Amino acid sequence: AEGLEIRVLEEKDLNQFNELLSYVFQITESDIEESGYADKREMIKSKKPILLYSKVFGWFDQDQLISQIAIYPCEVNIHGKQYKMGGITGVEAATALRETDE
């Protein structure tokens, strides 16, 4: 589709990253407070290391982040042999943009 781009998220994308996360998981201000953060700003700041320690790929429609996935590099030991792997987390997509077969 025209205008769609997949790229690695950068620090400048942190606000959209957090907005999509909050939207998909319906995170409210009371959820933020109950989880120990003083406010939404503190929660957003705590998510910054995700962009530093993992590869976060985002799907953008124009400049709007509509989907994302975070992959953490790691190694596992299987029967004494080390293998490089990636742990997947933070898979979100704006529900309003998902296609259905209805």
C-alpha positions in Angstrom: 0.0 0.0 0.0 1.2 3.5 -0.8 2.8 5.4 2.1 3.6 2.4 4.2 7.1 2.0 5.5 8.8 -0.5 7.9 11.8 0.8 9.8 13.7 0.5 13.0 12.3 2.9 15.6 14.5 5.7 16.9 14.4 7.8 20.1 12.3 10.4 18.2 9.6 7.7 17.9 9.3 7.1 21.6 6.1 9.0 22.1 4.3 7.1 19.3 5.7 3.9 20.6 4.2 4.6 24.0 0.9 5.9 22.6 0.4 2.7 20.6 1.3 0.6 23.6 -1.2 2.5 25.7 -3.9 2.3 23.0 -3.6 -1.4 22.3 -3.5 -2.4 26.0 -6.0 0.2 27.1 -3.7 1.6 29.7 -5.4 4.2 31.8 -4.0 6.8 34.2 -5.2 4.7 37.2 -3.4 1.7 35.7 -0.2 3.7 35.5 -0.5 4.8 39.1 -1.4 1.3 40.3 1.7 -0.1 38.7 3.9 2.2 40.7 4.7 5.0 38.3 4.1 8.6 39.5 2.6 9.5 36.2 2.5 8.8 32.4 5.7 10.7 31.8 7.6 8.5 34.2 6.2 5.4 32.6 7.2 6.7 29.1 10.7 7.4 30.4 10.9 3.8 31.7 10.2 2.4 28.2 13.2 4.2 26.6 15.6 1.3 27.3 13.5 -0.9 25.1 14.7 1.2 22.1 18.3 1.0 23.4 18.6 -2.8 24.1 16.3 -4.3 21.4 15.5 -3.8 17.8 12.0 -2.3 17.6 10.6 -2.4 14.1 7.6 -0.2 13.3 5.2 -0.1 10.5 4.3 3.5 9.6 1.4 4.8 7.5 2.9 8.2 6.4 4.6 9.2 9.6 2.0 7.5 12.0 3.2 4.4 13.8 0.5 1.8 13.3 2.2 -1.5 14.4 5.4 -2.5 16.2 7.5 -5.4 17.4 10.5 -5.5 19.7 13.2 -8.2 19.4 15.7 -8.6 22.2 19.0 -10.2 21.2 19.9 -13.1 23.5 21.7 -16.4 23.6 20.5 -19.8 24.7 22.4 -22.9 25.7 21.0 -26.1 24.1 22.9 -29.2 25.1 26.0 -27.3 25.8 26.0 -25.3 22.6 25.3 -21.5 22.5 22.8 -20.2 19.9 22.0 -16.6 19.1 18.3 -15.9 19.3 15.8 -13.1 19.6 13.2 -12.7 22.2 10.0 -11.2 20.8 7.9 -8.8 22.8 5.9 -5.6 22.4 3.8 -6.8 19.4 1.1 -4.2 18.9 -1.1 -3.0 16.1 -3.8 -0.4 16.1 -7.0 -2.3 16.0 -8.8 0.2 13.8 -6.4 -0.6 11.0 -6.5 -4.3 11.2 -8.2 -5.9 8.2 -11.0 -8.5 8.7 -12.5 -11.1 6.5 -16.1 -10.1 7.3 
